[in-house]
Amino acid sequence: MFELLKAMPADPILGLLTQYRADSHPQKVDLGVGVYKDPQGHTPILACVKVAEQRRTDSEDTKVYIGPTGSPLFNQLMTELAFGKNHVALIANRIRTVSTPGGTGALRVAADFIKRCRPNAVLWVSDPTWANHTGLFEAAGITVKTYPYYDYDTKSLKFEQMLAALNQVSKDDVVLLHACCHNPSGMDLTTEQWDEVISVTAKQGFTPLIDMAYQGFGDGVDEDAYGVRQMAAAVENMILCSSCSKNFGLYRERIGACSIIGKDAAQTDVAFSVLLYVVRCIYSMPPAHGAAIVETILADADLKQQWLDELAVMRNRINGNRSMLVNKLIENGVEQDFSFIAQQKGMFSFLGVNQTQVETLKSQHSIYMVGSSRISIAGISESNVDYLAKSIASIL
């Protein structure tokens, strides 16, 4: 059996990480891996997580399965975090949520669920989108196509082209949208643009699938959920995939959620039974530890406020890094306009240089980023920004 296999290409980001670790350059800079880093280049455990984890350790008295849905309290609190406690769909009992192994697990659950709902549905993703989106959905047997999104030349949205494309999408198809902090471009929809997209979605009747991996990293927890909440109020069916990896710093705990919205409570119950069957067939039971940490934080007023404060520190650092890099490039005499970096949101941005320049930055300056020039903004710090800006200036 194995002799028929052909080696798959290595993940480009993991390959970059290997090269970075082997590099002995004293000023090397990692802008490839998409994890939050503090000014010292470390990815810390949040203080509120430390407290919640200790409570979990002290109170846990069994390791028995928690059931395919996961923790009911976690599911409830994640639903309220995403949609708001008083959302019309929540009040109408139209939302069901399951715990999943991270945001990636939520997306795979959504993929298999979509395949059972509409076997011939096409999934439309933005051009560009997170590299793993296509693979996840194609692995479930779903055809993936793209709609226009980011203009590499003008460093802006192709919004009119996006709307035109969505106006052609069949009611039997699914459109994947990024809730906030678009990965990899950092270019988000404004609230006005969200309103237009929601209007097209309701008119065309296709199902929106919203990926919310960075709630709280853009403008704030509630602000970043604008599109999610407005969409859920306007359509009959919707899917939301969310992650606790970034905003809670629980990268290795692999906890996320998949929520579905039906036309009414009865339809949602039927859909939920299918969702649970999908879960049973993929991984049977979700992990419990990360969910216990999150629910402990969100259920405790003081811990939740501490989390919001720590989340604000991360968000403000990322936004500050954007402005800092732009200003340092100007200081180094760069005439090319990089102001778009400061205007974008979230962990990522395209630097806008070509692959030859990306390779030069790596080979001559030990600055690592993927070939598309996507950079992880959290990899910038006060200690490396001067070297980074000077190196970028040299290759322009």
C-alpha positions as CSV (number, residue, x, y, z in Angstrom):
1,M,0.0,0.0,0.0
2,F,2.6,2.6,1.0
3,E,4.7,2.1,-2.1
4,L,2.1,3.9,-4.1
5,L,2.4,7.1,-2.0
6,K,4.2,10.2,-3.2
7,A,5.7,12.7,-0.8
8,M,3.6,15.8,-0.1
9,P,5.3,19.2,-0.2
10,A,6.4,20.5,3.1
11,D,4.4,23.3,4.8
12,P,6.2,26.5,3.8
13,I,5.8,28.1,7.2
14,L,7.1,25.1,9.1
15,G,10.0,24.9,6.7
16,L,10.8,28.6,7.4
17,L,10.7,27.9,11.1
18,T,13.2,25.1,10.7
19,Q,15.5,27.4,8.7
20,Y,15.1,30.2,11.2
21,R,16.1,28.0,14.2
22,A,19.2,26.8,12.4
23,D,20.3,30.4,11.5
24,S,23.1,31.7,13.7
25,H,22.7,35.3,12.7
26,P,22.5,37.4,15.9
27,Q,19.9,39.7,14.5
28,K,17.7,37.2,12.7
29,V,14.0,38.0,12.6
30,D,11.1,35.6,12.4
31,L,8.1,37.1,10.6
32,G,6.7,33.8,9.4
33,V,4.9,32.0,12.3
34,G,1.5,33.4,13.1
35,V,1.6,33.4,16.9
36,Y,1.5,36.4,19.3
37,K,4.9,37.4,20.7
38,D,5.7,39.9,23.5
39,P,8.5,42.5,23.1
40,Q,11.0,39.8,24.1
41,G,9.8,37.5,21.3
42,H,8.2,35.1,23.7
43,T,4.6,33.7,23.5
44,P,3.5,34.0,27.2
45,I,0.7,32.3,29.0
46,L,-1.9,34.9,30.0
47,A,-2.1,35.6,33.8
48,C,-5.8,34.9,33.8
49,V,-5.2,31.6,32.1
50,K,-2.7,30.6,34.8
51,V,-5.3,31.3,37.5
52,A,-8.1,29.5,35.6
53,E,-5.8,26.5,35.0
54,Q,-4.9,26.2,38.7
55,R,-8.6,26.2,39.6
56,R,-9.1,23.5,37.0
57,T,-6.4,21.4,38.4
58,D,-7.6,21.8,42.0
59,S,-11.3,21.0,41.2
60,E,-11.1,18.4,38.5
61,D,-12.0,14.9,39.8
62,T,-12.4,12.8,36.7
63,K,-11.1,12.4,33.1
64,V,-14.3,10.8,31.8
65,Y,-15.5,11.8,28.3
66,I,-17.5,15.0,28.2
67,G,-19.7,14.0,25.3
68,P,-19.7,15.0,21.6
69,T,-21.0,18.5,22.2
70,G,-18.3,19.3,24.7
71,S,-18.9,21.4,27.8
72,P,-22.4,23.0,27.8
73,L,-21.1,26.0,29.8
74,F,-18.2,26.6,27.4
75,N,-20.6,26.3,24.4
76,Q,-23.0,28.8,26.0
77,L,-20.3,31.3,26.9
78,M,-18.6,31.1,23.5
79,T,-22.0,31.6,21.8
80,E,-22.6,34.7,23.9
81,L,-19.1,36.0,23.3
82,A,-19.6,35.7,19.5
83,F,-23.2,36.8,19.1
84,G,-23.9,38.8,22.3
85,K,-26.1,37.7,25.1
86,N,-29.3,39.4,23.7
87,H,-28.9,38.5,20.0
88,V,-32.3,37.9,18.3
89,A,-31.2,34.5,17.0
90,L,-30.1,33.4,20.5
91,I,-33.4,34.6,22.0
92,A,-35.3,32.7,19.3
93,N,-33.4,29.5,20.2
94,R,-31.9,29.3,16.7
95,I,-28.2,28.7,17.6
96,R,-26.5,25.5,18.5
97,T,-22.8,25.2,19.4
98,V,-20.3,22.4,19.8
99,S,-16.8,22.4,21.2
100,T,-14.1,21.5,18.7
101,P,-10.3,20.7,18.6
102,G,-9.4,24.3,17.8
103,G,-10.5,26.6,15.0
104,T,-9.2,24.1,12.5
105,G,-11.3,21.4,14.0
106,A,-14.3,23.7,13.8
107,L,-13.7,24.3,10.1
108,R,-13.4,20.6,9.4
109,V,-16.6,19.9,11.2
110,A,-18.3,22.6,9.2
111,A,-16.8,21.1,6.0
112,D,-18.3,17.7,6.6
113,F,-21.6,19.2,7.8
114,I,-21.8,21.2,4.5
115,K,-21.1,18.0,2.5
116,R,-24.0,16.3,4.2
117,C,-26.3,19.3,3.8
118,R,-25.4,20.0,0.1
119,P,-23.1,17.4,-1.4
120,N,-22.6,19.5,-4.6
121,A,-22.2,22.8,-2.9
122,V,-19.3,25.0,-3.9
123,L,-17.4,26.8,-1.2
124,W,-16.2,30.3,-2.1
125,V,-13.2,31.7,-0.3
126,S,-11.5,35.1,-0.6
127,D,-8.5,35.6,-2.9
128,P,-6.3,35.3,-0.9
129,T,-7.4,33.3,2.2
130,W,-5.7,31.3,4.9
131,A,-3.7,28.7,3.1
132,N,-5.3,25.8,5.0
133,H,-8.9,26.7,4.1
134,T,-8.7,25.2,0.6
135,G,-7.1,21.9,1.8
136,L,-9.6,21.5,4.7
137,F,-12.6,21.7,2.5
138,E,-11.2,19.8,-0.4
139,A,-10.4,17.0,2.0
140,A,-14.1,16.8,2.8
141,G,-14.9,16.5,-0.9
142,I,-16.0,20.0,-1.5
143,T,-15.2,22.1,-4.6
144,V,-13.5,25.3,-3.6
145,K,-13.5,28.5,-5.7
146,T,-12.4,32.1,-5.1
147,Y,-14.0,35.5,-5.1
148,P,-12.0,38.7,-5.6
149,Y,-10.8,40.3,-2.3
150,Y,-7.3,41.9,-2.0
151,D,-5.7,44.1,-4.6
152,Y,-1.9,43.5,-4.3
153,D,-1.1,46.6,-6.4
154,T,-3.2,49.2,-4.5
155,K,-3.0,47.4,-1.2
156,S,-6.8,47.7,-0.8
157,L,-10.0,45.7,-1.1
158,K,-11.4,44.8,-4.5
159,F,-14.8,45.5,-2.9
160,E,-16.8,46.2,-6.0
161,Q,-15.4,43.1,-7.7
162,M,-16.2,41.1,-4.6
163,L,-19.8,42.2,-4.5
164,A,-20.2,41.5,-8.2
165,A,-18.9,37.9,-7.7
166,L,-21.1,37.3,-4.6
167,N,-24.1,38.5,-6.7
168,Q,-23.5,35.5,-8.9
169,V,-23.2,32.8,-6.2
170,S,-25.9,30.1,-6.2
171,K,-28.3,29.7,-3.2
172,D,-27.0,26.2,-2.9
173,D,-23.4,27.3,-2.3
174,V,-21.4,28.5,0.7
175,V,-19.3,31.7,1.1
176,L,-16.5,31.8,3.6
177,L,-15.9,35.2,5.2
178,H,-13.3,36.3,7.7
179,A,-15.0,38.0,10.7
180,C,-12.0,40.3,11.4
181,C,-8.2,40.4,11.1
182,H,-8.2,38.9,7.6
183,N,-5.5,36.2,7.2
184,P,-3.3,36.8,5.3
185,S,-3.9,40.4,4.1
186,G,-4.9,42.2,7.3
187,M,-7.5,44.1,5.2
188,D,-10.9,44.0,6.8
189,L,-14.4,45.0,5.7
190,T,-15.7,48.2,7.2
191,T,-19.0,48.1,8.9
192,E,-20.6,49.7,5.8
193,Q,-19.1,47.1,3.6
194,W,-20.3,44.3,5.9
195,D,-23.8,45.8,5.6
196,E,-23.6,45.5,1.8
197,V,-22.2,42.0,1.9
198,I,-25.0,40.9,4.3
199,S,-27.6,42.5,2.0
200,V,-26.2,40.5,-1.0
201,T,-26.1,37.3,1.1
202,A,-29.8,37.7,2.1
203,K,-30.8,38.4,-1.5
204,Q,-28.9,35.5,-3.0
205,G,-29.7,33.0,-0.3
206,F,-26.4,31.3,-0.1
207,T,-25.1,30.1,3.3
208,P,-22.4,32.3,5.0
209,L,-19.7,30.5,6.8
210,I,-17.8,33.0,9.0
211,D,-14.3,32.1,10.3
212,M,-13.6,34.1,13.5
213,A,-10.1,33.1,14.6
214,Y,-9.0,36.5,16.0
215,Q,-11.9,38.0,18.0
216,G,-10.5,40.9,20.0
217,F,-7.3,41.3,18.0
218,G,-8.8,44.0,15.6
219,D,-10.7,46.7,17.4
220,G,-12.2,44.9,20.3
221,V,-14.3,41.8,21.3
222,D,-17.7,43.3,20.4
223,E,-16.4,45.5,17.5
224,D,-14.8,42.5,15.8
225,A,-18.0,40.5,16.0
226,Y,-20.0,43.2,14.0
227,G,-20.3,41.1,10.8
228,V,-21.1,37.9,12.7
229,R,-23.9,39.5,14.7
230,Q,-25.4,41.5,11.8
231,M,-25.3,38.5,9.5
232,A,-26.9,36.2,12.0
233,A,-29.8,38.6,12.3
234,A,-30.3,38.8,8.6
235,V,-30.2,35.3,7.3
236,E,-32.0,32.0,7.9
237,N,-29.0,29.7,7.9
238,M,-25.4,30.4,8.9
239,I,-22.2,28.7,10.2
240,L,-19.6,30.2,12.6
241,C,-16.2,28.7,13.4
242,S,-14.3,30.3,16.2
243,S,-11.0,29.7,17.9
244,C,-9.5,30.3,21.4
245,S,-5.9,29.9,20.2
246,K,-5.0,33.5,19.7
247,N,-7.3,35.6,22.0
248,F,-6.8,33.3,25.0
249,G,-3.2,32.2,24.0
250,L,-4.3,28.6,24.1
251,Y,-2.4,27.5,21.0
252,R,-1.5,24.0,22.1
253,E,-4.8,23.3,24.0
254,R,-6.7,23.1,20.7
255,I,-10.1,24.4,21.7
256,G,-12.6,26.2,19.4
257,A,-16.3,26.1,18.6
258,C,-18.6,25.5,15.7
259,S,-22.0,27.2,15.8
260,I,-24.9,26.7,13.4
261,I,-28.0,28.9,13.0
262,G,-31.3,27.5,11.6
263,K,-34.5,29.1,10.3
264,D,-36.2,28.2,13.6
265,A,-35.6,26.1,16.7
266,A,-37.1,22.9,15.1
267,Q,-34.9,23.2,11.9
268,T,-31.9,23.9,14.1
269,D,-32.5,20.8,16.2
270,V,-32.5,18.6,13.1
271,A,-29.3,20.3,11.8
272,F,-27.7,19.9,15.2
273,S,-28.3,16.2,15.1
274,V,-26.5,16.0,11.8
275,L,-23.7,18.1,13.2
276,L,-23.3,15.8,16.2
277,Y,-23.1,12.8,13.8
278,V,-20.3,14.5,11.9
279,V,-18.5,15.1,15.2
280,R,-18.9,11.5,16.1
281,C,-17.4,10.3,12.8
282,I,-14.4,12.7,12.9
283,Y,-13.1,12.6,16.5
284,S,-16.0,11.4,18.7
285,M,-15.3,13.6,21.7
286,P,-13.6,17.0,22.0
287,P,-10.8,17.9,24.4
288,A,-11.9,19.3,27.7
289,H,-8.9,21.1,29.3
290,G,-8.9,24.2,27.1
291,A,-12.6,24.6,27.3
292,A,-12.5,24.4,31.1
293,I,-10.0,27.2,31.2
294,V,-12.0,29.4,28.9
295,E,-15.3,28.9,30.7
296,T,-13.7,29.5,34.0
297,I,-12.5,32.9,32.7
298,L,-15.7,33.9,31.0
299,A,-17.9,32.9,33.9
300,D,-16.0,34.9,36.5
301,A,-16.4,38.7,36.2
302,D,-13.0,39.5,37.6
303,L,-11.2,36.9,35.5
304,K,-13.1,38.0,32.4
305,Q,-12.1,41.6,33.0
306,Q,-8.5,40.5,33.5
307,W,-8.7,38.7,30.2
308,L,-10.1,41.7,28.4
309,D,-7.3,43.8,29.8
310,E,-4.6,41.3,28.7
311,L,-6.3,41.0,25.3
312,A,-6.1,44.8,24.9
313,V,-2.4,44.7,25.6
314,M,-1.9,42.2,22.8
315,R,-4.1,44.1,20.4
316,N,-2.5,47.5,21.2
317,R,1.0,46.0,20.8
318,I,0.1,44.6,17.4
319,N,-1.4,47.9,16.3
320,G,1.6,49.7,17.7
321,N,4.0,47.5,15.8
322,R,2.3,48.4,12.5
323,S,2.7,52.1,13.1
324,M,6.3,51.6,14.4
325,L,7.4,49.7,11.3
326,V,5.9,52.3,8.9
327,N,7.6,55.2,10.8
328,K,11.0,53.4,10.8
329,L,10.8,52.8,7.1
330,I,10.2,56.5,6.6
331,E,13.2,57.3,8.9
332,N,15.3,55.0,6.7
333,G,14.5,57.1,3.6
334,V,12.0,54.7,2.1
335,E,9.9,56.7,-0.4
336,Q,7.5,53.8,-1.3
337,D,4.2,54.1,0.6
338,F,3.8,51.5,3.3
339,S,1.1,53.4,5.2
340,F,-1.3,50.6,4.4
341,I,0.4,48.4,7.0
342,A,-0.7,50.8,9.8
343,Q,-4.3,50.9,8.4
344,Q,-4.8,47.1,8.5
345,K,-5.7,44.9,11.4
346,G,-4.7,41.7,13.1
347,M,-1.6,39.5,13.0
348,F,-0.8,39.7,9.3
349,S,0.0,41.9,6.4
350,F,1.6,41.6,2.9
351,L,4.8,43.6,2.8
352,G,4.3,44.0,-0.9
353,V,7.8,43.0,-2.1
354,N,8.5,40.3,-4.8
355,Q,9.8,36.8,-4.2
356,T,13.3,37.7,-5.2
357,Q,13.4,40.5,-2.5
358,V,11.9,38.1,0.0
359,E,14.7,35.6,-0.7
360,T,17.3,38.4,-0.4
361,L,15.9,39.4,3.0
362,K,16.3,35.8,4.1
363,S,19.7,35.0,2.6
364,Q,21.4,38.3,3.2
365,H,19.7,39.6,6.3
366,S,18.2,36.5,8.1
367,I,14.7,38.0,7.9
368,Y,12.2,35.2,7.4
369,M,8.8,35.5,5.8
370,V,6.7,33.4,3.4
371,G,7.3,33.9,-0.4
372,S,4.1,36.0,-0.8
373,S,5.7,38.6,1.5
374,R,3.1,37.9,4.2
375,I,4.5,39.0,7.5
376,S,3.5,38.2,11.1
377,I,3.2,41.7,12.7
378,A,3.8,40.2,16.2
379,G,7.3,39.2,15.2
380,I,8.3,42.9,15.1
381,S,9.7,44.4,18.3
382,E,11.4,47.5,19.6
383,S,14.7,45.6,19.6
384,N,14.5,44.4,15.9
385,V,12.5,47.1,14.1
386,D,15.5,49.3,13.3
387,Y,17.4,46.4,11.7
388,L,14.2,45.2,10.0
389,A,13.5,48.6,8.5
390,K,17.0,49.2,7.4
391,S,17.1,45.8,5.7
392,I,13.8,46.4,3.9
393,A,15.1,49.7,2.7
394,S,18.3,48.1,1.3
395,I,16.3,45.7,-0.9
396,L,14.0,48.3,-2.3
